[in-house]
Amino acid sequence: MEYPAGTYAEQITGEVYSRYQELLHLSNAVDFDDLLMLTVLLFQNYSEVLDRYQGTYEHILVDEFQDTNTAQYVLVKLLAGKESHLFCVGDPDQSIYKFRGADYRNISRFQKDYPGAKLILLEENYRSHQLILDAAMAIIDKNPDRIRKQLTTARQDGPKITLRDLANEDEEADFIVDKIVELAYEGKYKPRDCAVMYRTNAQSRSIEEAFLRAHIPYKLVGATRFYGRREVRDLLSYLKVIHNPMMK
């Protein structure tokens, strides 16, 4: 969160950060951001250390390059030096971690800093049908600073995309479940044929509750069910004890 310069909130934020850094120092500890910053400072201020590590890693591969932040980009440049072979894989169209400091512009910086690098575009898609790719390209093409590419796929046939504007997450969850019920009732699909994708873990609660209300079994992939999380189960147990009329 950014505050106007000189405000009381900015002063408090600075004091909290200074105290936080002081406690880290007293504990002989660093956080993740410090690991990056201190390593960059180490390489910048001690050339003998940088020379040692530049000689250690001849080939460097960086994946998900669009999600690197400024410190990470500087760190990669320092490690690579002038002689190392640097290979970066990324797609600025897929950058979603700006809130964590990621800067998709590192890809354009890479092209300027390494003008001799070869650009390889992967334009064949194996997951989606062409209609989805065309819709995605129609949106992302409005970004004037992106690297132009044309996604294609062998999967030409597919259903049309449906857009629905809903007021909140609960209405969204109910719409999803109602649509699955409708498809199952029409005999087009079974519930197990349907997948729901959401962007953040926080969205799972309303969707899970909608499935529970509709008595539709579901499976959460890659995460723990909201009501199965340890802290939620503990809280529910306390509430059950409090609500128990037999407890004195």
LINJOLIN-V486781 format. One record per helix or strand of 3 or more residues. SS is the DSSP state (h for helix, s for strand). FROM is the first residue (numbers start at 1). LEN is the number of residues. If there is no record, write none. Layout:
BEGIN
ss->{SS	SS}
from->{FROM	FROM}
len->{LEN	LEN}
END
This chain:
BEGIN
ss->{h	h	h	s	h	h	s	h	h	h	h	h	h	h	h	h}
from->{8	32	47	59	65	70	85	92	98	106	130	169	191	201	226	230}
len->{19	14	10	4	3	11	4	3	3	8	11	17	3	13	3	14}
END
